[in-house]
Amino acid sequence: MRFLDECKAVRSWTNAHGICIRYEVDGKTRNYSPDFLVVTDEGTFLEEVKGWIRDERVHMAKFGTAVKFCNERGWSYRVLLKQDLETL
């Protein structure tokens, strides 16, 4: 969050965006709310920050649905892992 506050390319960001994306795993519908909605000079992003990926199947279901959700709006989706944050 400090990076988002200090980054000159970030116009705005929030973690209180109210976005809820429905996805399915093992025949069950679940809801997913990405960590951040970020608006930059380059466009709008949904971002998920992960220390690690616990369940690859769940992650891929969320990822695929979030990418589709973003593509429909002209946004981008990105997952930032711990090692990504260490290089910022």
Gaussian input, Z-matrix of N, CA and C with variables (Angstrom, degrees):
# hf/3-21g

backbone

0 1
 N
 C     1     B1
 C     2     B2     1     A1
 N     3     B3     2     A2     1     D1
 C     4     B4     3     A3     2     D2
 C     5     B5     4     A4     3     D3
 N     6     B6     5     A5     4     D4
 C     7     B7     6     A6     5     D5
 C     8     B8     7     A7     6     D6
 N     9     B9     8     A8     7     D7
 C    10    B10     9     A9     8     D8
 C    11    B11    10    A10     9     D9
 N    12    B12    11    A11    10    D10
 C    13    B13    12    A12    11    D11
 C    14    B14    13    A13    12    D12
 N    15    B15    14    A14    13    D13
 C    16    B16    15    A15    14    D14
 C    17    B17    16    A16    15    D15
 N    18    B18    17    A17    16    D16
 C    19    B19    18    A18    17    D17
 C    20    B20    19    A19    18    D18
 N    21    B21    20    A20    19    D19
 C    22    B22    21    A21    20    D20
 C    23    B23    22    A22    21    D21
 N    24    B24    23    A23    22    D22
 C    25    B25    24    A24    23    D23
 C    26    B26    25    A25    24    D24
 N    27    B27    26    A26    25    D25
 C    28    B28    27    A27    26    D26
 C    29    B29    28    A28    27    D27
 N    30    B30    29    A29    28    D28
 C    31    B31    30    A30    29    D29
 C    32    B32    31    A31    30    D30
 N    33    B33    32    A32    31    D31
 C    34    B34    33    A33    32    D32
 C    35    B35    34    A34    33    D33
 N    36    B36    35    A35    34    D34
 C    37    B37    36    A36    35    D35
 C    38    B38    37    A37    36    D36
 N    39    B39    38    A38    37    D37
 C    40    B40    39    A39    38    D38
 C    41    B41    40    A40    39    D39
 N    42    B42    41    A41    40    D40
 C    43    B43    42    A42    41    D41
 C    44    B44    43    A43    42    D42
 N    45    B45    44    A44    43    D43
 C    46    B46    45    A45    44    D44
 C    47    B47    46    A46    45    D45
 N    48    B48    47    A47    46    D46
 C    49    B49    48    A48    47    D47
 C    50    B50    49    A49    48    D48
 N    51    B51    50    A50    49    D49
 C    52    B52    51    A51    50    D50
 C    53    B53    52    A52    51    D51
 N    54    B54    53    A53    52    D52
 C    55    B55    54    A54    53    D53
 C    56    B56    55    A55    54    D54
 N    57    B57    56    A56    55    D55
 C    58    B58    57    A57    56    D56
 C    59    B59    58    A58    57    D57
 N    60    B60    59    A59    58    D58
 C    61    B61    60    A60    59    D59
 C    62    B62    61    A61    60    D60
 N    63    B63    62    A62    61    D61
 C    64    B64    63    A63    62    D62
 C    65    B65    64    A64    63    D63
 N    66    B66    65    A65    64    D64
 C    67    B67    66    A66    65    D65
 C    68    B68    67    A67    66    D66
 N    69    B69    68    A68    67    D67
 C    70    B70    69    A69    68    D68
 C    71    B71    70    A70    69    D69
 N    72    B72    71    A71    70    D70
 C    73    B73    72    A72    71    D71
 C    74    B74    73    A73    72    D72
 N    75    B75    74    A74    73    D73
 C    76    B76    75    A75    74    D74
 C    77    B77    76    A76    75    D75
 N    78    B78    77    A77    76    D76
 C    79    B79    78    A78    77    D77
 C    80    B80    79    A79    78    D78
 N    81    B81    80    A80    79    D79
 C    82    B82    81    A81    80    D80
 C    83    B83    82    A82    81    D81
 N    84    B84    83    A83    82    D82
 C    85    B85    84    A84    83    D83
 C    86    B86    85    A85    84    D84
 N    87    B87    86    A86    85    D85
 C    88    B88    87    A87    86    D86
 C    89    B89    88    A88    87    D87
 N    90    B90    89    A89    88    D88
 C    91    B91    90    A90    89    D89
 C    92    B92    91    A91    90    D90
 N    93    B93    92    A92    91    D91
 C    94    B94    93    A93    92    D92
 C    95    B95    94    A94    93    D93
 N    96    B96    95    A95    94    D94
 C    97    B97    96    A96    95    D95
 C    98    B98    97    A97    96    D96
 N    99    B99    98    A98    97    D97
 C   100   B100    99    A99    98    D98
 C   101   B101   100   A100    99    D99
 N   102   B102   101   A101   100   D100
 C   103   B103   102   A102   101   D101
 C   104   B104   103   A103   102   D102
 N   105   B105   104   A104   103   D103
 C   106   B106   105   A105   104   D104
 C   107   B107   106   A106   105   D105
 N   108   B108   107   A107   106   D106
 C   109   B109   108   A108   107   D107
 C   110   B110   109   A109   108   D108
 N   111   B111   110   A110   109   D109
 C   112   B112   111   A111   110   D110
 C   113   B113   112   A112   111   D111
 N   114   B114   113   A113   112   D112
 C   115   B115   114   A114   113   D113
 C   116   B116   115   A115   114   D114
 N   117   B117   116   A116   115   D115
 C   118   B118   117   A117   116   D116
 C   119   B119   118   A118   117   D117
 N   120   B120   119   A119   118   D118
 C   121   B121   120   A120   119   D119
 C   122   B122   121   A121   120   D120
 N   123   B123   122   A122   121   D121
 C   124   B124   123   A123   122   D122
 C   125   B125   124   A124   123   D123
 N   126   B126   125   A125   124   D124
 C   127   B127   126   A126   125   D125
 C   128   B128   127   A127   126   D126
 N   129   B129   128   A128   127   D127
 C   130   B130   129   A129   128   D128
 C   131   B131   130   A130   129   D129
 N   132   B132   131   A131   130   D130
 C   133   B133   132   A132   131   D131
 C   134   B134   133   A133   132   D132
 N   135   B135   134   A134   133   D133
 C   136   B136   135   A135   134   D134
 C   137   B137   136   A136   135   D135
 N   138   B138   137   A137   136   D136
 C   139   B139   138   A138   137   D137
 C   140   B140   139   A139   138   D138
 N   141   B141   140   A140   139   D139
 C   142   B142   141   A141   140   D140
 C   143   B143   142   A142   141   D141
 N   144   B144   143   A143   142   D142
 C   145   B145   144   A144   143   D143
 C   146   B146   145   A145   144   D144
 N   147   B147   146   A146   145   D145
 C   148   B148   147   A147   146   D146
 C   149   B149   148   A148   147   D147
 N   150   B150   149   A149   148   D148
 C   151   B151   150   A150   149   D149
 C   152   B152   151   A151   150   D150
 N   153   B153   152   A152   151   D151
 C   154   B154   153   A153   152   D152
 C   155   B155   154   A154   153   D153
 N   156   B156   155   A155   154   D154
 C   157   B157   156   A156   155   D155
 C   158   B158   157   A157   156   D156
 N   159   B159   158   A158   157   D157
 C   160   B160   159   A159   158   D158
 C   161   B161   160   A160   159   D159
 N   162   B162   161   A161   160   D160
 C   163   B163   162   A162   161   D161
 C   164   B164   163   A163   162   D162
 N   165   B165   164   A164   163   D163
 C   166   B166   165   A165   164   D164
 C   167   B167   166   A166   165   D165
 N   168   B168   167   A167   166   D166
 C   169   B169   168   A168   167   D167
 C   170   B170   169   A169   168   D168
 N   171   B171   170   A170   169   D169
 C   172   B172   171   A171   170   D170
 C   173   B173   172   A172   171   D171
 N   174   B174   173   A173   172   D172
 C   175   B175   174   A174   173   D173
 C   176   B176   175   A175   174   D174
 N   177   B177   176   A176   175   D175
 C   178   B178   177   A177   176   D176
 C   179   B179   178   A178   177   D177
 N   180   B180   179   A179   178   D178
 C   181   B181   180   A180   179   D179
 C   182   B182   181   A181   180   D180
 N   183   B183   182   A182   181   D181
 C   184   B184   183   A183   182   D182
 C   185   B185   184   A184   183   D183
 N   186   B186   185   A185   184   D184
 C   187   B187   186   A186   185   D185
 C   188   B188   187   A187   186   D186
 N   189   B189   188   A188   187   D187
 C   190   B190   189   A189   188   D188
 C   191   B191   190   A190   189   D189
 N   192   B192   191   A191   190   D190
 C   193   B193   192   A192   191   D191
 C   194   B194   193   A193   192   D192
 N   195   B195   194   A194   193   D193
 C   196   B196   195   A195   194   D194
 C   197   B197   196   A196   195   D195
 N   198   B198   197   A197   196   D196
 C   199   B199   198   A198   197   D197
 C   200   B200   199   A199   198   D198
 N   201   B201   200   A200   199   D199
 C   202   B202   201   A201   200   D200
 C   203   B203   202   A202   201   D201
 N   204   B204   203   A203   202   D202
 C   205   B205   204   A204   203   D203
 C   206   B206   205   A205   204   D204
 N   207   B207   206   A206   205   D205
 C   208   B208   207   A207   206   D206
 C   209   B209   208   A208   207   D207
 N   210   B210   209   A209   208   D208
 C   211   B211   210   A210   209   D209
 C   212   B212   211   A211   210   D210
 N   213   B213   212   A212   211   D211
 C   214   B214   213   A213   212   D212
 C   215   B215   214   A214   213   D213
 N   216   B216   215   A215   214   D214
 C   217   B217   216   A216   215   D215
 C   218   B218   217   A217   216   D216
 N   219   B219   218   A218   217   D217
 C   220   B220   219   A219   218   D218
 C   221   B221   220   A220   219   D219
 N   222   B222   221   A221   220   D220
 C   223   B223   222   A222   221   D221
 C   224   B224   223   A223   222   D222
 N   225   B225   224   A224   223   D223
 C   226   B226   225   A225   224   D224
 C   227   B227   226   A226   225   D225
 N   228   B228   227   A227   226   D226
 C   229   B229   228   A228   227   D227
 C   230   B230   229   A229   228   D228
 N   231   B231   230   A230   229   D229
 C   232   B232   231   A231   230   D230
 C   233   B233   232   A232   231   D231
 N   234   B234   233   A233   232   D232
 C   235   B235   234   A234   233   D233
 C   236   B236   235   A235   234   D234
 N   237   B237   236   A236   235   D235
 C   238   B238   237   A237   236   D236
 C   239   B239   238   A238   237   D237
 N   240   B240   239   A239   238   D238
 C   241   B241   240   A240   239   D239
 C   242   B242   241   A241   240   D240
 N   243   B243   242   A242   241   D241
 C   244   B244   243   A243   242   D242
 C   245   B245   244   A244   243   D243
 N   246   B246   245   A245   244   D244
 C   247   B247   246   A246   245   D245
 C   248   B248   247   A247   246   D246
 N   249   B249   248   A248   247   D247
 C   250   B250   249   A249   248   D248
 C   251   B251   250   A250   249   D249
 N   252   B252   251   A251   250   D250
 C   253   B253   252   A252   251   D251
 C   254   B254   253   A253   252   D252
 N   255   B255   254   A254   253   D253
 C   256   B256   255   A255   254   D254
 C   257   B257   256   A256   255   D255
 N   258   B258   257   A257   256   D256
 C   259   B259   258   A258   257   D257
 C   260   B260   259   A259   258   D258
 N   261   B261   260   A260   259   D259
 C   262   B262   261   A261   260   D260
 C   263   B263   262   A262   261   D261

   B1=1.4318
   B2=1.5320
   B3=1.2976
   B4=1.4625
   B5=1.5250
   B6=1.3372
   B7=1.4644
   B8=1.5284
   B9=1.3194
   B10=1.4625
   B11=1.5214
   B12=1.3277
   B13=1.4630
   B14=1.5246
   B15=1.3193
   B16=1.4619
   B17=1.5280
   B18=1.3224
   B19=1.4620
   B20=1.5259
   B21=1.3246
   B22=1.4639
   B23=1.5278
   B24=1.3355
   B25=1.4723
   B26=1.5275
   B27=1.3321
   B28=1.4674
   B29=1.5281
   B30=1.3208
   B31=1.4632
   B32=1.5286
   B33=1.3411
   B34=1.4602
   B35=1.5204
   B36=1.3312
   B37=1.4608
   B38=1.5204
   B39=1.3246
   B40=1.4531
   B41=1.5211
   B42=1.2942
   B43=1.4594
   B44=1.5302
   B45=1.3287
   B46=1.4668
   B47=1.5291
   B48=1.3203
   B49=1.4675
   B50=1.5205
   B51=1.3080
   B52=1.4560
   B53=1.5210
   B54=1.3227
   B55=1.4674
   B56=1.5192
   B57=1.3130
   B58=1.4496
   B59=1.5270
   B60=1.3178
   B61=1.4636
   B62=1.5192
   B63=1.3178
   B64=1.4692
   B65=1.5231
   B66=1.3276
   B67=1.4607
   B68=1.5186
   B69=1.3152
   B70=1.4559
   B71=1.5223
   B72=1.3302
   B73=1.4595
   B74=1.5229
   B75=1.3055
   B76=1.4664
   B77=1.5291
   B78=1.3316
   B79=1.4564
   B80=1.5192
   B81=1.3344
   B82=1.4640
   B83=1.5247
   B84=1.3249
   B85=1.4594
   B86=1.5198
   B87=1.3188
   B88=1.4694
   B89=1.5174
   B90=1.3122
   B91=1.4634
   B92=1.5181
   B93=1.3157
   B94=1.4590
   B95=1.5212
   B96=1.3109
   B97=1.4542
   B98=1.5254
   B99=1.3410
   B100=1.4649
   B101=1.5294
   B102=1.3137
   B103=1.4620
   B104=1.5295
   B105=1.3386
   B106=1.4599
   B107=1.5228
   B108=1.3272
   B109=1.4616
   B110=1.5203
   B111=1.3278
   B112=1.4583
   B113=1.5248
   B114=1.3298
   B115=1.4611
   B116=1.5198
   B117=1.3316
   B118=1.4662
   B119=1.5240
   B120=1.3190
   B121=1.4559
   B122=1.5264
   B123=1.3375
   B124=1.4692
   B125=1.5245
   B126=1.3254
   B127=1.4517
   B128=1.5140
   B129=1.3391
   B130=1.4538
   B131=1.5209
   B132=1.3258
   B133=1.4611
   B134=1.5176
   B135=1.3112
   B136=1.4468
   B137=1.5161
   B138=1.3135
   B139=1.4589
   B140=1.5199
   B141=1.3077
   B142=1.4602
   B143=1.5265
   B144=1.3082
   B145=1.4606
   B146=1.5226
   B147=1.3346
   B148=1.4642
   B149=1.5216
   B150=1.3079
   B151=1.4591
   B152=1.5249
   B153=1.3251
   B154=1.4606
   B155=1.5158
   B156=1.3039
   B157=1.4619
   B158=1.5186
   B159=1.3151
   B160=1.4708
   B161=1.5259
   B162=1.3169
   B163=1.4560
   B164=1.5283
   B165=1.3046
   B166=1.4654
   B167=1.5342
   B168=1.3315
   B169=1.4702
   B170=1.5224
   B171=1.3118
   B172=1.4627
   B173=1.5194
   B174=1.3145
   B175=1.4623
   B176=1.5207
   B177=1.3147
   B178=1.4613
   B179=1.5311
   B180=1.3270
   B181=1.4692
   B182=1.5275
   B183=1.3194
   B184=1.4672
   B185=1.5226
   B186=1.3338
   B187=1.4593
   B188=1.5262
   B189=1.3241
   B190=1.4637
   B191=1.5157
   B192=1.3169
   B193=1.4600
   B194=1.5246
   B195=1.3246
   B196=1.4640
   B197=1.5256
   B198=1.3230
   B199=1.4699
   B200=1.5261
   B201=1.3187
   B202=1.4672
   B203=1.5266
   B204=1.3316
   B205=1.4646
   B206=1.5297
   B207=1.3217
   B208=1.4712
   B209=1.5220
   B210=1.3095
   B211=1.4619
   B212=1.5250
   B213=1.3205
   B214=1.4658
   B215=1.5231
   B216=1.3203
   B217=1.4633
   B218=1.5252
   B219=1.3207
   B220=1.4623
   B221=1.5146
   B222=1.3322
   B223=1.4579
   B224=1.5181
   B225=1.3239
   B226=1.4618
   B227=1.5267
   B228=1.3190
   B229=1.4565
   B230=1.5083
   B231=1.3091
   B232=1.4614
   B233=1.5225
   B234=1.3116
   B235=1.4566
   B236=1.5194
   B237=1.3113
   B238=1.4547
   B239=1.5224
   B240=1.3115
   B241=1.4620
   B242=1.5225
   B243=1.3009
   B244=1.4569
   B245=1.5300
   B246=1.3214
   B247=1.4632
   B248=1.5352
   B249=1.3490
   B250=1.4639
   B251=1.5268
   B252=1.3080
   B253=1.4579
   B254=1.5173
   B255=1.3246
   B256=1.4599
   B257=1.5154
   B258=1.3450
   B259=1.4664
   B260=1.5160
   B261=1.3453
   B262=1.4752
   B263=1.4990
   A1=110.16
   A2=115.17
   A3=119.03
   A4=110.40
   A5=115.90
   A6=119.90
   A7=110.34
   A8=117.35
   A9=121.21
   A10=110.80
   A11=117.17
   A12=120.85
   A13=112.37
   A14=116.16
   A15=120.55
   A16=114.26
   A17=117.69
   A18=120.79
   A19=110.72
   A20=116.25
   A21=121.64
   A22=112.56
   A23=117.89
   A24=121.24
   A25=112.06
   A26=117.59
   A27=121.25
   A28=108.94
   A29=115.34
   A30=120.60
   A31=110.52
   A32=115.27
   A33=119.85
   A34=109.05
   A35=115.68
   A36=120.96
   A37=107.90
   A38=115.08
   A39=120.19
   A40=110.05
   A41=115.25
   A42=120.18
   A43=109.46
   A44=116.83
   A45=123.44
   A46=109.42
   A47=115.29
   A48=121.15
   A49=114.18
   A50=118.39
   A51=121.71
   A52=115.27
   A53=117.56
   A54=120.76
   A55=109.52
   A56=115.59
   A57=122.35
   A58=107.68
   A59=116.65
   A60=122.38
   A61=108.73
   A62=116.17
   A63=121.21
   A64=108.70
   A65=115.53
   A66=121.48
   A67=108.23
   A68=115.94
   A69=120.35
   A70=110.86
   A71=115.08
   A72=122.77
   A73=107.42
   A74=115.55
   A75=121.39
   A76=112.57
   A77=115.94
   A78=121.02
   A79=114.84
   A80=117.32
   A81=121.13
   A82=109.55
   A83=116.15
   A84=121.50
   A85=108.76
   A86=114.54
   A87=121.17
   A88=108.67
   A89=115.83
   A90=122.00
   A91=109.90
   A92=114.93
   A93=121.84
   A94=108.90
   A95=116.58
   A96=122.24
   A97=108.13
   A98=117.75
   A99=119.79
   A100=111.45
   A101=115.84
   A102=120.66
   A103=113.46
   A104=117.12
   A105=119.70
   A106=112.34
   A107=114.90
   A108=123.41
   A109=104.98
   A110=116.14
   A111=121.37
   A112=109.24
   A113=116.02
   A114=121.54
   A115=106.94
   A116=115.57
   A117=121.07
   A118=109.54
   A119=115.83
   A120=121.25
   A121=111.11
   A122=116.91
   A123=121.88
   A124=113.01
   A125=118.74
   A126=120.86
   A127=112.01
   A128=114.83
   A129=121.91
   A130=109.58
   A131=116.23
   A132=122.73
   A133=110.18
   A134=116.36
   A135=121.71
   A136=105.23
   A137=116.95
   A138=121.18
   A139=110.94
   A140=114.03
   A141=122.68
   A142=107.32
   A143=117.43
   A144=122.13
   A145=107.92
   A146=116.68
   A147=122.37
   A148=110.11
   A149=115.81
   A150=119.78
   A151=109.41
   A152=115.05
   A153=123.00
   A154=107.45
   A155=116.76
   A156=122.26
   A157=107.77
   A158=116.62
   A159=121.61
   A160=111.91
   A161=116.16
   A162=121.16
   A163=108.53
   A164=116.33
   A165=121.78
   A166=112.13
   A167=118.26
   A168=120.64
   A169=111.16
   A170=116.94
   A171=120.80
   A172=109.65
   A173=116.31
   A174=120.54
   A175=111.01
   A176=117.60
   A177=120.71
   A178=111.44
   A179=117.85
   A180=120.76
   A181=110.20
   A182=116.69
   A183=120.64
   A184=110.23
   A185=116.00
   A186=121.77
   A187=110.76
   A188=116.60
   A189=120.46
   A190=112.41
   A191=116.48
   A192=120.53
   A193=111.15
   A194=117.27
   A195=120.88
   A196=111.16
   A197=117.20
   A198=120.46
   A199=109.61
   A200=116.89
   A201=121.04
   A202=110.38
   A203=117.40
   A204=122.82
   A205=110.42
   A206=116.06
   A207=120.86
   A208=111.67
   A209=117.14
   A210=120.39
   A211=111.64
   A212=116.88
   A213=121.15
   A214=112.35
   A215=117.25
   A216=122.34
   A217=113.17
   A218=117.02
   A219=120.01
   A220=112.89
   A221=116.46
   A222=122.53
   A223=109.59
   A224=115.51
   A225=122.45
   A226=109.10
   A227=115.29
   A228=121.63
   A229=107.51
   A230=115.96
   A231=118.43
   A232=110.38
   A233=112.94
   A234=121.51
   A235=106.74
   A236=116.82
   A237=121.77
   A238=108.06
   A239=115.51
   A240=121.43
   A241=110.16
   A242=116.80
   A243=121.79
   A244=111.88
   A245=116.95
   A246=119.03
   A247=112.16
   A248=117.33
   A249=120.19
   A250=109.99
   A251=116.69
   A252=120.52
   A253=111.84
   A254=116.59
   A255=120.25
   A256=112.52
   A257=117.70
   A258=120.91
   A259=112.54
   A260=117.92
   A261=120.40
   A262=111.14
   D1=-36.04
   D2=177.15
   D3=-62.45
   D4=-41.01
   D5=177.68
   D6=-59.97
   D7=-45.11
   D8=179.85
   D9=-62.39
   D10=-40.35
   D11=178.20
   D12=-63.73
   D13=-36.58
   D14=-173.72
   D15=-92.41
   D16=-15.62
   D17=-176.51
   D18=-74.55
   D19=122.49
   D20=-176.81
   D21=-66.71
   D22=-25.77
   D23=-179.00
   D24=-78.71
   D25=-14.91
   D26=-179.13
   D27=-84.48
   D28=118.29
   D29=177.57
   D30=-81.01
   D31=-42.39
   D32=178.69
   D33=-160.46
   D34=159.81
   D35=175.04
   D36=-155.43
   D37=155.98
   D38=176.64
   D39=-154.80
   D40=151.25
   D41=170.09
   D42=-109.17
   D43=3.37
   D44=177.53
   D45=-110.40
   D46=51.67
   D47=-173.49
   D48=-87.26
   D49=-17.68
   D50=178.88
   D51=73.55
   D52=10.15
   D53=179.92
   D54=-80.66
   D55=128.67
   D56=179.10
   D57=-130.10
   D58=116.43
   D59=-177.11
   D60=-105.70
   D61=126.68
   D62=178.81
   D63=-87.39
   D64=135.90
   D65=176.36
   D66=-141.59
   D67=167.53
   D68=-176.52
   D69=-127.24
   D70=135.79
   D71=174.45
   D72=-138.13
   D73=130.70
   D74=178.72
   D75=52.82
   D76=38.72
   D77=177.49
   D78=76.47
   D79=3.85
   D80=179.64
   D81=-109.95
   D82=133.86
   D83=177.04
   D84=-85.41
   D85=132.48
   D86=179.73
   D87=-129.46
   D88=167.21
   D89=178.17
   D90=-115.76
   D91=144.65
   D92=-177.28
   D93=-135.70
   D94=130.40
   D95=175.86
   D96=-117.69
   D97=110.15
   D98=179.12
   D99=-59.28
   D100=156.88
   D101=-175.53
   D102=-64.63
   D103=-43.67
   D104=-173.23
   D105=-140.71
   D106=146.83
   D107=166.10
   D108=-109.57
   D109=120.61
   D110=-174.23
   D111=-124.00
   D112=130.14
   D113=175.27
   D114=-111.19
   D115=122.22
   D116=-179.35
   D117=-122.16
   D118=178.04
   D119=174.74
   D120=-62.58
   D121=-23.44
   D122=-177.54
   D123=-91.91
   D124=-14.89
   D125=-179.18
   D126=146.52
   D127=-166.45
   D128=-178.15
   D129=-108.17
   D130=137.79
   D131=-176.78
   D132=-130.67
   D133=144.19
   D134=160.59
   D135=-100.64
   D136=134.12
   D137=-178.44
   D138=-125.49
   D139=140.26
   D140=174.66
   D141=-120.44
   D142=127.50
   D143=179.00
   D144=-105.30
   D145=124.52
   D146=-176.68
   D147=-125.94
   D148=131.96
   D149=170.79
   D150=-74.61
   D151=-36.72
   D152=177.27
   D153=-162.88
   D154=167.54
   D155=178.12
   D156=-103.94
   D157=113.64
   D158=-176.82
   D159=-75.28
   D160=-48.48
   D161=-175.12
   D162=-129.75
   D163=107.55
   D164=-175.44
   D165=-58.60
   D166=-38.03
   D167=-179.63
   D168=-64.48
   D169=-44.16
   D170=178.73
   D171=-65.46
   D172=-44.52
   D173=179.26
   D174=-58.13
   D175=-46.39
   D176=-178.14
   D177=-66.86
   D178=-35.50
   D179=177.15
   D180=-65.41
   D181=-45.01
   D182=177.25
   D183=-63.05
   D184=-47.04
   D185=-176.86
   D186=-58.56
   D187=-50.55
   D188=-177.83
   D189=-60.92
   D190=-43.30
   D191=-179.65
   D192=-69.67
   D193=-38.95
   D194=179.33
   D195=-66.85
   D196=-39.25
   D197=177.56
   D198=-62.16
   D199=-45.79
   D200=178.67
   D201=-61.09
   D202=-46.63
   D203=178.00
   D204=-54.45
   D205=-47.19
   D206=-178.87
   D207=-68.40
   D208=-44.51
   D209=-179.81
   D210=-57.37
   D211=-38.99
   D212=179.14
   D213=-63.20
   D214=-19.86
   D215=-177.84
   D216=-109.95
   D217=0.12
   D218=-177.08
   D219=75.94
   D220=20.70
   D221=178.61
   D222=-100.28
   D223=178.25
   D224=173.87
   D225=-122.31
   D226=157.33
   D227=177.33
   D228=-126.03
   D229=135.70
   D230=176.95
   D231=-143.95
   D232=144.53
   D233=176.77
   D234=-107.59
   D235=124.96
   D236=177.84
   D237=-105.84
   D238=121.21
   D239=178.07
   D240=-93.58
   D241=167.29
   D242=-178.03
   D243=-51.23
   D244=-43.96
   D245=-178.75
   D246=-66.21
   D247=-28.94
   D248=176.06
   D249=-66.82
   D250=-40.71
   D251=-178.19
   D252=-68.85
   D253=-30.26
   D254=-179.90
   D255=-69.75
   D256=-17.83
   D257=-179.34
   D258=-98.26
   D259=-2.43
   D260=-179.51
   D261=-78.45

